Amino acid sequence: MLRTITLGSCVSVQGTFERHLGNGMILVRVGKLLFAGIPVAKKAA
């Protein structure tokens, strides 16, 4: 499942969901790289 996270105030990353971290952040995978960040809230269509 694709998820989007924010890294700071202006940078966002979209990748494959890996796992939840204990501090409210999640890990996403982009290729071989893992990024941790705050998940972007889902909007209702």
mmCIF file of the N, C-alpha and C atoms, coordinates in Angstrom:
data_MODEL
# 
_entry.id   MODEL 
# 
loop_
_atom_site.group_PDB 
_atom_site.id 
_atom_site.type_symbol 
_atom_site.label_atom_id 
_atom_site.label_alt_id 
_atom_site.label_comp_id 
_atom_site.label_asym_id 
_atom_site.label_entity_id 
_atom_site.label_seq_id 
_atom_site.pdbx_PDB_ins_code 
_atom_site.Cartn_x 
_atom_site.Cartn_y 
_atom_site.Cartn_z 
_atom_site.occupancy 
_atom_site.B_iso_or_equiv 
_atom_site.pdbx_formal_charge 
_atom_site.auth_seq_id 
_atom_site.auth_comp_id 
_atom_site.auth_asym_id 
_atom_site.auth_atom_id 
_atom_site.pdbx_PDB_model_num 
ATOM 1   N N  . MET A 1 1  ? 0.850   -1.159 0.000  1.00 0.00 ? 1  MET A N  1 
ATOM 2   C CA . MET A 1 1  ? 0.000   0.000  0.000  1.00 0.00 ? 1  MET A CA 1 
ATOM 3   C C  . MET A 1 1  ? 0.905   1.234  0.000  1.00 0.00 ? 1  MET A C  1 
ATOM 4   N N  . LEU A 1 2  ? 0.626   2.182  -0.865 1.00 0.00 ? 2  LEU A N  1 
ATOM 5   C CA . LEU A 1 2  ? 1.378   3.424  -0.908 1.00 0.00 ? 2  LEU A CA 1 
ATOM 6   C C  . LEU A 1 2  ? 0.933   4.352  0.205  1.00 0.00 ? 2  LEU A C  1 
ATOM 7   N N  . ARG A 1 3  ? 1.903   4.996  0.858  1.00 0.00 ? 3  ARG A N  1 
ATOM 8   C CA . ARG A 1 3  ? 1.615   5.968  1.904  1.00 0.00 ? 3  ARG A CA 1 
ATOM 9   C C  . ARG A 1 3  ? 2.489   7.187  1.672  1.00 0.00 ? 3  ARG A C  1 
ATOM 10  N N  . THR A 1 4  ? 2.016   8.334  2.125  1.00 0.00 ? 4  THR A N  1 
ATOM 11  C CA . THR A 1 4  ? 2.762   9.581  2.020  1.00 0.00 ? 4  THR A CA 1 
ATOM 12  C C  . THR A 1 4  ? 3.095   10.064 3.417  1.00 0.00 ? 4  THR A C  1 
ATOM 13  N N  . ILE A 1 5  ? 4.350   10.486 3.600  1.00 0.00 ? 5  ILE A N  1 
ATOM 14  C CA . ILE A 1 5  ? 4.793   11.018 4.881  1.00 0.00 ? 5  ILE A CA 1 
ATOM 15  C C  . ILE A 1 5  ? 5.415   12.392 4.661  1.00 0.00 ? 5  ILE A C  1 
ATOM 16  N N  . THR A 1 6  ? 5.506   13.168 5.729  1.00 0.00 ? 6  THR A N  1 
ATOM 17  C CA . THR A 1 6  ? 6.197   14.455 5.657  1.00 0.00 ? 6  THR A CA 1 
ATOM 18  C C  . THR A 1 6  ? 7.491   14.373 6.455  1.00 0.00 ? 6  THR A C  1 
ATOM 19  N N  . LEU A 1 7  ? 8.522   14.983 5.865  1.00 0.00 ? 7  LEU A N  1 
ATOM 20  C CA . LEU A 1 7  ? 9.833   15.083 6.512  1.00 0.00 ? 7  LEU A CA 1 
ATOM 21  C C  . LEU A 1 7  ? 10.113  16.572 6.678  1.00 0.00 ? 7  LEU A C  1 
ATOM 22  N N  . GLY A 1 8  ? 9.767   17.107 7.808  1.00 0.00 ? 8  GLY A N  1 
ATOM 23  C CA . GLY A 1 8  ? 9.916   18.540 8.004  1.00 0.00 ? 8  GLY A CA 1 
ATOM 24  C C  . GLY A 1 8  ? 8.672   19.271 7.532  1.00 0.00 ? 8  GLY A C  1 
ATOM 25  N N  . SER A 1 9  ? 8.819   20.552 7.198  1.00 0.00 ? 9  SER A N  1 
ATOM 26  C CA . SER A 1 9  ? 7.642   21.341 6.848  1.00 0.00 ? 9  SER A CA 1 
ATOM 27  C C  . SER A 1 9  ? 7.321   21.329 5.363  1.00 0.00 ? 9  SER A C  1 
ATOM 28  N N  . CYS A 1 10 ? 8.304   21.067 4.502  1.00 0.00 ? 10 CYS A N  1 
ATOM 29  C CA . CYS A 1 10 ? 8.073   21.201 3.060  1.00 0.00 ? 10 CYS A CA 1 
ATOM 30  C C  . CYS A 1 10 ? 8.333   19.942 2.243  1.00 0.00 ? 10 CYS A C  1 
ATOM 31  N N  . VAL A 1 11 ? 8.970   18.952 2.797  1.00 0.00 ? 11 VAL A N  1 
ATOM 32  C CA . VAL A 1 11 ? 9.367   17.766 2.041  1.00 0.00 ? 11 VAL A CA 1 
ATOM 33  C C  . VAL A 1 11 ? 8.435   16.611 2.358  1.00 0.00 ? 11 VAL A C  1 
ATOM 34  N N  . SER A 1 12 ? 7.900   15.971 1.310  1.00 0.00 ? 12 SER A N  1 
ATOM 35  C CA . SER A 1 12 ? 7.076   14.780 1.494  1.00 0.00 ? 12 SER A CA 1 
ATOM 36  C C  . SER A 1 12 ? 7.644   13.655 0.649  1.00 0.00 ? 12 SER A C  1 
ATOM 37  N N  . VAL A 1 13 ? 7.397   12.425 1.103  1.00 0.00 ? 13 VAL A N  1 
ATOM 38  C CA . VAL A 1 13 ? 7.884   11.225 0.431  1.00 0.00 ? 13 VAL A CA 1 
ATOM 39  C C  . VAL A 1 13 ? 6.727   10.263 0.300  1.00 0.00 ? 13 VAL A C  1 
ATOM 40  N N  . GLN A 1 14 ? 6.597   9.638  -0.866 1.00 0.00 ? 14 GLN A N  1 
ATOM 41  C CA . GLN A 1 14 ? 5.566   8.624  -1.073 1.00 0.00 ? 14 GLN A CA 1 
ATOM 42  C C  . GLN A 1 14 ? 6.249   7.315  -1.395 1.00 0.00 ? 14 GLN A C  1 
ATOM 43  N N  . GLY A 1 15 ? 5.860   6.265  -0.665 1.00 0.00 ? 15 GLY A N  1 
ATOM 44  C CA . GLY A 1 15 ? 6.468   4.963  -0.866 1.00 0.00 ? 15 GLY A CA 1 
ATOM 45  C C  . GLY A 1 15 ? 5.598   3.858  -0.310 1.00 0.00 ? 15 GLY A C  1 
ATOM 46  N N  . THR A 1 16 ? 6.137   2.656  -0.358 1.00 0.00 ? 16 THR A N  1 
ATOM 47  C CA . THR A 1 16 ? 5.430   1.475  0.129  1.00 0.00 ? 16 THR A CA 1 
ATOM 48  C C  . THR A 1 16 ? 5.508   1.419  1.653  1.00 0.00 ? 16 THR A C  1 
ATOM 49  N N  . PHE A 1 17 ? 4.357   1.240  2.291  1.00 0.00 ? 17 PHE A N  1 
ATOM 50  C CA . PHE A 1 17 ? 4.292   1.176  3.752  1.00 0.00 ? 17 PHE A CA 1 
ATOM 51  C C  . PHE A 1 17 ? 5.095   -0.010 4.258  1.00 0.00 ? 17 PHE A C  1 
ATOM 52  N N  . GLU A 1 18 ? 5.937   0.218  5.288  1.00 0.00 ? 18 GLU A N  1 
ATOM 53  C CA . GLU A 1 18 ? 6.716   -0.847 5.917  1.00 0.00 ? 18 GLU A CA 1 
ATOM 54  C C  . GLU A 1 18 ? 6.168   -1.200 7.294  1.00 0.00 ? 18 GLU A C  1 
ATOM 55  N N  . ARG A 1 19 ? 6.147   -0.216 8.223  1.00 0.00 ? 19 ARG A N  1 
ATOM 56  C CA . ARG A 1 19 ? 5.643   -0.491 9.575  1.00 0.00 ? 19 ARG A CA 1 
ATOM 57  C C  . ARG A 1 19 ? 5.422   0.799  10.346 1.00 0.00 ? 19 ARG A C  1 
ATOM 58  N N  . HIS A 1 20 ? 4.640   0.681  11.424 1.00 0.00 ? 20 HIS A N  1 
ATOM 59  C CA . HIS A 1 20 ? 4.407   1.787  12.362 1.00 0.00 ? 20 HIS A CA 1 
ATOM 60  C C  . HIS A 1 20 ? 5.550   1.815  13.365 1.00 0.00 ? 20 HIS A C  1 
ATOM 61  N N  . LEU A 1 21 ? 5.949   3.004  13.751 1.00 0.00 ? 21 LEU A N  1 
ATOM 62  C CA . LEU A 1 21 ? 6.936   3.165  14.811 1.00 0.00 ? 21 LEU A CA 1 
ATOM 63  C C  . LEU A 1 21 ? 6.211   3.575  16.088 1.00 0.00 ? 21 LEU A C  1 
ATOM 64  N N  . GLY A 1 22 ? 6.825   3.397  17.215 1.00 0.00 ? 22 GLY A N  1 
ATOM 65  C CA . GLY A 1 22 ? 6.190   3.658  18.503 1.00 0.00 ? 22 GLY A CA 1 
ATOM 66  C C  . GLY A 1 22 ? 5.876   5.118  18.772 1.00 0.00 ? 22 GLY A C  1 
ATOM 67  N N  . ASN A 1 23 ? 6.506   6.042  18.056 1.00 0.00 ? 23 ASN A N  1 
ATOM 68  C CA . ASN A 1 23 ? 6.339   7.468  18.324 1.00 0.00 ? 23 ASN A CA 1 
ATOM 69  C C  . ASN A 1 23 ? 5.325   8.142  17.404 1.00 0.00 ? 23 ASN A C  1 
ATOM 70  N N  . GLY A 1 24 ? 4.489   7.372  16.716 1.00 0.00 ? 24 GLY A N  1 
ATOM 71  C CA . GLY A 1 24 ? 3.476   7.934  15.826 1.00 0.00 ? 24 GLY A CA 1 
ATOM 72  C C  . GLY A 1 24 ? 3.927   8.078  14.385 1.00 0.00 ? 24 GLY A C  1 
ATOM 73  N N  . MET A 1 25 ? 5.191   7.842  14.133 1.00 0.00 ? 25 MET A N  1 
ATOM 74  C CA . MET A 1 25 ? 5.711   7.903  12.770 1.00 0.00 ? 25 MET A CA 1 
ATOM 75  C C  . MET A 1 25 ? 5.555   6.545  12.092 1.00 0.00 ? 25 MET A C  1 
ATOM 76  N N  . ILE A 1 26 ? 5.710   6.545  10.760 1.00 0.00 ? 26 ILE A N  1 
ATOM 77  C CA . ILE A 1 26 ? 5.698   5.291  10.009 1.00 0.00 ? 26 ILE A CA 1 
ATOM 78  C C  . ILE A 1 26 ? 6.933   5.229  9.120  1.00 0.00 ? 26 ILE A C  1 
ATOM 79  N N  . LEU A 1 27 ? 7.271   4.030  8.682  1.00 0.00 ? 27 LEU A N  1 
ATOM 80  C CA . LEU A 1 27 ? 8.360   3.825  7.733  1.00 0.00 ? 27 LEU A CA 1 
ATOM 81  C C  . LEU A 1 27 ? 7.782   3.526  6.368  1.00 0.00 ? 27 LEU A C  1 
ATOM 82  N N  . VAL A 1 28 ? 8.346   4.152  5.331  1.00 0.00 ? 28 VAL A N  1 
ATOM 83  C CA . VAL A 1 28 ? 7.996   3.825  3.964  1.00 0.00 ? 28 VAL A CA 1 
ATOM 84  C C  . VAL A 1 28 ? 9.269   3.495  3.204  1.00 0.00 ? 28 VAL A C  1 
ATOM 85  N N  . ARG A 1 29 ? 9.148   2.600  2.227  1.00 0.00 ? 29 ARG A N  1 
ATOM 86  C CA . ARG A 1 29 ? 10.283  2.169  1.420  1.00 0.00 ? 29 ARG A CA 1 
ATOM 87  C C  . ARG A 1 29 ? 10.172  2.764  0.023  1.00 0.00 ? 29 ARG A C  1 
ATOM 88  N N  . VAL A 1 30 ? 11.293  3.364  -0.428 1.00 0.00 ? 30 VAL A N  1 
ATOM 89  C CA . VAL A 1 30 ? 11.415  3.871  -1.790 1.00 0.00 ? 30 VAL A CA 1 
ATOM 90  C C  . VAL A 1 30 ? 12.656  3.195  -2.364 1.00 0.00 ? 30 VAL A C  1 
ATOM 91  N N  . GLY A 1 31 ? 12.440  2.187  -3.197 1.00 0.00 ? 31 GLY A N  1 
ATOM 92  C CA . GLY A 1 31 ? 13.578  1.397  -3.680 1.00 0.00 ? 31 GLY A CA 1 
ATOM 93  C C  . GLY A 1 31 ? 14.200  0.651  -2.521 1.00 0.00 ? 31 GLY A C  1 
ATOM 94  N N  . LYS A 1 32 ? 15.500  0.901  -2.293 1.00 0.00 ? 32 LYS A N  1 
ATOM 95  C CA . LYS A 1 32 ? 16.194  0.256  -1.179 1.00 0.00 ? 32 LYS A CA 1 
ATOM 96  C C  . LYS A 1 32 ? 16.263  1.142  0.057  1.00 0.00 ? 32 LYS A C  1 
ATOM 97  N N  . LEU A 1 33 ? 15.756  2.371  -0.045 1.00 0.00 ? 33 LEU A N  1 
ATOM 98  C CA . LEU A 1 33 ? 15.830  3.327  1.060  1.00 0.00 ? 33 LEU A CA 1 
ATOM 99  C C  . LEU A 1 33 ? 14.585  3.289  1.929  1.00 0.00 ? 33 LEU A C  1 
ATOM 100 N N  . LEU A 1 34 ? 14.779  3.485  3.239  1.00 0.00 ? 34 LEU A N  1 
ATOM 101 C CA . LEU A 1 34 ? 13.670  3.594  4.189  1.00 0.00 ? 34 LEU A CA 1 
ATOM 102 C C  . LEU A 1 34 ? 13.629  5.017  4.721  1.00 0.00 ? 34 LEU A C  1 
ATOM 103 N N  . PHE A 1 35 ? 12.426  5.580  4.793  1.00 0.00 ? 35 PHE A N  1 
ATOM 104 C CA . PHE A 1 35 ? 12.215  6.923  5.323  1.00 0.00 ? 35 PHE A CA 1 
ATOM 105 C C  . PHE A 1 35 ? 11.221  6.857  6.454  1.00 0.00 ? 35 PHE A C  1 
ATOM 106 N N  . ALA A 1 36 ? 11.502  7.568  7.542  1.00 0.00 ? 36 ALA A N  1 
ATOM 107 C CA . ALA A 1 36 ? 10.580  7.676  8.668  1.00 0.00 ? 36 ALA A CA 1 
ATOM 108 C C  . ALA A 1 36 ? 10.016  9.083  8.699  1.00 0.00 ? 36 ALA A C  1 
ATOM 109 N N  . GLY A 1 37 ? 8.706   9.180  8.911  1.00 0.00 ? 37 GLY A N  1 
ATOM 110 C CA . GLY A 1 37 ? 8.083   10.498 8.968  1.00 0.00 ? 37 GLY A CA 1 
ATOM 111 C C  . GLY A 1 37 ? 6.665   10.421 9.492  1.00 0.00 ? 37 GLY A C  1 
ATOM 112 N N  . ILE A 1 38 ? 6.051   11.573 9.539  1.00 0.00 ? 38 ILE A N  1 
ATOM 113 C CA . ILE A 1 38 ? 4.672   11.696 10.027 1.00 0.00 ? 38 ILE A CA 1 
ATOM 114 C C  . ILE A 1 38 ? 3.715   11.417 8.878  1.00 0.00 ? 38 ILE A C  1 
ATOM 115 N N  . PRO A 1 39 ? 2.767   10.497 9.045  1.00 0.00 ? 39 PRO A N  1 
ATOM 116 C CA . PRO A 1 39 ? 1.845   10.189 7.947  1.00 0.00 ? 39 PRO A CA 1 
ATOM 117 C C  . PRO A 1 39 ? 0.938   11.374 7.629  1.00 0.00 ? 39 PRO A C  1 
ATOM 118 N N  . VAL A 1 40 ? 0.649   11.552 6.344  1.00 0.00 ? 40 VAL A N  1 
ATOM 119 C CA . VAL A 1 40 ? -0.275  12.592 5.888  1.00 0.00 ? 40 VAL A CA 1 
ATOM 120 C C  . VAL A 1 40 ? -1.691  12.096 6.123  1.00 0.00 ? 40 VAL A C  1 
ATOM 121 N N  . ALA A 1 41 ? -2.546  12.954 6.662  1.00 0.00 ? 41 ALA A N  1 
ATOM 122 C CA . ALA A 1 41 ? -3.936  12.580 6.956  1.00 0.00 ? 41 ALA A CA 1 
ATOM 123 C C  . ALA A 1 41 ? -4.683  12.263 5.685  1.00 0.00 ? 41 ALA A C  1 
ATOM 124 N N  . LYS A 1 42 ? -5.529  11.244 5.744  1.00 0.00 ? 42 LYS A N  1 
ATOM 125 C CA . LYS A 1 42 ? -6.346  10.864 4.593  1.00 0.00 ? 42 LYS A CA 1 
ATOM 126 C C  . LYS A 1 42 ? -7.546  11.797 4.488  1.00 0.00 ? 42 LYS A C  1 
ATOM 127 N N  . LYS A 1 43 ? -7.907  12.174 3.291  1.00 0.00 ? 43 LYS A N  1 
ATOM 128 C CA . LYS A 1 43 ? -9.069  13.031 3.044  1.00 0.00 ? 43 LYS A CA 1 
ATOM 129 C C  . LYS A 1 43 ? -10.211 12.185 2.490  1.00 0.00 ? 43 LYS A C  1 
ATOM 130 N N  . ALA A 1 44 ? -11.434 12.484 2.883  1.00 0.00 ? 44 ALA A N  1 
ATOM 131 C CA . ALA A 1 44 ? -12.609 11.800 2.336  1.00 0.00 ? 44 ALA A CA 1 
ATOM 132 C C  . ALA A 1 44 ? -12.877 12.325 0.926  1.00 0.00 ? 44 ALA A C  1 
ATOM 133 N N  . ALA A 1 45 ? -13.244 11.434 0.049  1.00 0.00 ? 45 ALA A N  1 
ATOM 134 C CA . ALA A 1 45 ? -13.507 11.828 -1.348 1.00 0.00 ? 45 ALA A CA 1 
ATOM 135 C C  . ALA A 1 45 ? -14.846 12.513 -1.484 1.00 0.00 ? 45 ALA A C  1 
# 
